[in-house]
Amino acid sequence: MSSTVVPDPSSLRLDLPDPEQDDLSSLEFLDQLEKAWAVCDRFDLQTEIWRGRILRIVRDREKRGGEGRGAGFLQWLREREISKTRAYGLIQLAESADELVETGLIEEASFNQFSKRAFLETAQAVPEVQQLISEAANEGKEITRKQVRRLSDEFTSATSELLPEVIRQRTQENLLPPRLVAPLVKELAKLPELHQEDLYRNLSNQPEVDCIKDLTNTARWISKSMDASLAVRAFQGSEIDLEKAMNEAKRIEVLGFLSDALGQAQAIEASVLKLHSAWVRLGRLQERLWVESGSSTPFLRDVLDVLQTLSGATMRISLGEIAGGKRVRLQMVEEAANQLDPPQVK
């Protein structure tokens, strides 16, 4: 593991402007605040890299054999109120930092030149961009997230094989903005080759800004539609042809609506499954409380009577002011004939 570099205490000093100073212009005031905020960002980055290294050591110690392996790591997180997601995010940050140092791309002292977001962007960038950013940081230049993204966009737009040569050439000549072309490449990379080829032809015929914007949306909608269609259980066992359906939607310019509809269908199914789980649990709890209570607990029985409207097969839910005081009636029916089907809500 790389040695720890402690920041110069003077670099942590915050020179904050006086809010009562009338002769300080708004631009000067904001500039001083930006500089102070940048100091906090750099210190945050160093702190989180250190924490990631600490967490990695705790985790690796727990990887050694024995019963309950890993329990100590989880207990360590609970005691410090750190979620597993955040813990592994910090570990990944530390590993990215160590990898950049070990490959010789960047000196650890140069971490002070990065904001936290800029460093995360650099860690996820392609090697060529990492090289350019690391050289600038090693020379003492401050690195911002905006700079990293700009370099990444320029590199992607000028080199991606998913783009026609005319698009790459026009980007290099500053005739097309990389900040618009790069998102298109990102969306194209998610698509099957057949869709990539179709959009590739359109780009070749219309290498213009408006076409790039339209095709970026089209690629995003196709990707979202395909992802959602795989997750929508209502489609399982059906004989629909999603490819042809998307082509028809694209032809009549409603592909975005189709993408949203599939996303909503996926959300509804997920909500129904979550509702079913809560309904089953509430029913069990309501039944247990009813058994444990008796004539000596009339107020508790009143509560259970009200809960019956939600735990029974038919639920009556008031939407209050949202729907003008209307009530929604839902009937939950479990069918064991096909276990792949979700619970039905009528």
N, C-alpha and C positions, 0 to 999 in steps of 0.2 A: 504494500500500500504506500502511496505517496506520502511524504512528510507533510505535516501540517504547517501552513504559513499563517502566522498571526498578523492581522492588518496593523499598520502603523496607527497608533491611537489618534494621531493628528488628523488622519483621513476620516475619522468618525465624528469630528467636530462639526456641529451644525451652525452655520451662520444664518440665523433667521432674520428676516426684515422686521422692522418695527411697524406694526399696523397703524400707529398714530403719527407716523412721519409724513407730513403733508408734502414735503419737497421731493418725495420719492415717486417717480412716475409709475404708472400701472405696468409698463413693460419691464422696468427694473425690478419692481416688486415680484412679478411672476418669474422673472429670470432667477432671482435669488431662491425662490421657493423650488424651482425645478432642480437647481443644483443641490439643495438640501435633500430633496426627494431622491435624487440619484445616489447620494451617499447611503441612504436607507436601503435602496435597491441592492447596492453592492454588498452591504453588510448582510442583508437577507440571504443573498446567494451563498456567501461563505458559510453562514450559519446552517443553511439547509444541506449543503454538501457535507458539513461535519456531522450533522444529525443522521444523514443517510449512511455515512460510514459507521457511526455508532450502531445504528439499527442492523446494518449488515453483519457486524461482529456478533451481535446478540443472536441474530438468525442463524449464522453459521455455527455458532457454539451449540445451538439446539439441534443442528443437523446430525450431530454425533449420535450414535445408537442409544437404545434404551427405550423403555416403555414411556408412553406419554410424550414422545418426541415432538417438539414444536410447541408444547403447552407452555413452557417457560417464556417463549417469545411472545405468545398471545397474552400471557399474564402481564408481561412487561409493558405491552401496548395498553392494556386495560388500565393499569395503574397510572399511566401518563395520559390517558384519554386520547389515544392516537388510533385512528381507524386503520384497518389493514390496507385499505386503498391508499391512504396517505403515506403509510409506512413504506409500502413497496414503491410508491412514487418517489420518495426521498432516496430509497436505495438505488433506484434507477438513475436518479440525478447524480448520486455519488459515483456510480459505475461509469456514467458518461464522462464525468470530470476526470476520473482516473485514466480512462481509455485515451482521452485527448492528451493527457500529460505523458502517458507511457509510450504513445506513438510518436512523441516528439513534436506534435503539432503546436502545442501551447505550453508555456511555462506557467506553473501554478500561481506564481505571483501576478500573472496577467489576468487572473480571474477578477481582480479588482477593477478591470476596465469594462466589465460586463454588467448590465442590469440582469436581474434574474430571468426575465422573459427573453432577453437577447441571448443569454447562454443556452436556454432551453431550445430556442430556434436553431442555434448553431449546432447543438448536439444532434438534432434531427435532420440537418442539412446533408447534402451529398458531399463526398470527400473534397471535391474541387472547391466548393464554397467554404467548407471548413478551413481549407488551406489559406484562402484569401483573408478570411476573418481572423484566423489565428495570427497571421503575419502582422495584421494591423494592430491587434491587441498586444502582441509582443513588442511592437514599436511604441507602445504607450498611448495609443489612440483609444478614445472611449467608443464602446460598441453599443449601439442601440438596436432594439428589436426591428425598427423600421429599416435600418441599414442591412440587417441580415436578410429580411424578407425581400428587399429590393434586389440584392445580389442573387438570392435563390430564384426569384422570378425571372431575372435576366438570363441566368444560366439555363433554367428549364425551357424558357421560350426560344432560346437560340440553339438548343441541342436535342430536344425531344424528337424521337423518330415517329411519335404519334401525330406529328404535325407535318403538313406538306412543306416542301422546300421553300415554296414562295412565302409561307407564313414565317418560317425561321429567318429567311433573308430580310423580309420587311421589318421584323422585330430588331434584327441587328442594325438596320439602317435607321432605327428610331421612327419608322413610319407606323408601327403598331406598338401600343404600350404593353410592356411585359406584365404589368399588374392585371391586365385583362386576359392576356394569353395564358398565363400560368394556371389560373383556375380552370380553364378549359382542359389543359393537359391532365390536371388532377381528376377531373370528371371522366375524361376519355379512358384513363387507366382502369376505371372500375367496370368498363363495359366489355362484353364479349367481342371477339374480333369482327363479327359480322356487322355490328353496329358501329364499330370504330371505322370500318372501311366506308360505310355509308356517309358518315359525318366527314371523313377525310376527303371524299369526293366533293362534298358541298363546300368545304373550306378551300379546296383547290380552285373551284369555280368562282368563289366570292371571298377573296382574302381581304375583307373589310371589317371595320370595327363592329358595325351592326350585325353582321353575320356571326362574328365571334361571340357576341353577347347572346344572340338567339340560340346558337348551337350549344353554348355552355348550359343554358337553361334546359335545352332538349336533352342533353347528355345527363344532366342531374335528374330530370324527371324519369328518364328511362331507367337509370340506376335505382332510384327510389321505388319505382313500380316493380322492378324485378325482385328487389329485396323484400318488399311488402308481400308480393304474391307468393313467395316461398313460405312466408310466415302465416298467411291467412289460412286457417284451417277449413274454412268454408269451401275453398277450392280443391281440397283433397278428395280424390275420387271423381272429380268432374272432368269433362272432356274439353274444357275451354282451350283456345289457342291464344295465349297472351301476346305472342309476337304479332300475330295478325291484328289483334285488338289494339295494340299500341300503334301499329302502322295506320290503322283507320283513325285512331284518335289524333295522330300527328297530321294526317291528311286534312282533317276538318278543324285542326288547330285547337284541340281540347286535351292535349296530352298532359298539361299541367293539372287540369281538373281530375283526370284519371289517376294521376299520381297521388293527389290529395285524397281521393276517394279510397284508394287502396290503403293509404296510411291510416285513414279514419277507421276502416274495417279492421285493420290490425289492432288499433287502439281499443275498439269496442270489444273484440274477443279477449284481449288481455284484461280489460276491465271486468268482463263477465266471469272470467276464471278467478280473479281476485275477489269479486263479489261472492262467488260460490264458496270460496275458502272461508271468508268472514261469516257467511250465512251458516255454514256447518258448525263453525266454532261457537257462534252465538247460540245456536240451537242446543248444543251440548251443555254450555254453561247455564242457559236458562232452565234446562231440564234438571241439572244437578242442583241448582238453587231451589227449584220447586220441591224436589225430594227432601232436601235438608230443612226447608222451612215448614211451617205449620200454622195452625190457628193462632198461635201466639205472636205471629209476625204479620199482621194485616197490612202494614205499610209496605213491607218487602213484597208481599203478594201483589199489591197494587202496581209496584214497579214491574214485576214479572208479567203481569197482564198486559201492560203497555208494550213490553219487549216482544210479546207474542206476535204483535203486528209486523215485526221484522224477522222473527225467527221461524214463523210458520211457512207453509208451502206458498201461501199468497202473501206478498208484502204490500203494504200501503205506505207510501212515502210522500210526504208533503214537500213541495218545492218552494213553498212560501212565496215571497214577493217576486221571485225570478219568473214564475209562470202564473202570476196573478192569483196566487193562493190555491192553485190546482193541486190535485193529488195524482200520483202515478201508481198504478197497480202493476206489480210484477208477479208472475207465477213461476216458481223454480221447479222444474221437472227433471229428475235424474233418470236417464235411460241407460241400462246396462247392455243393451243389444250390441252397441258398437262403442268400445272403449276409447276409440280415437276421437269420437265426437265430444265437444265440450258440453257442459250442462246447458239445457235450454232455458231461456228466459222468455216467457210469453207476455 
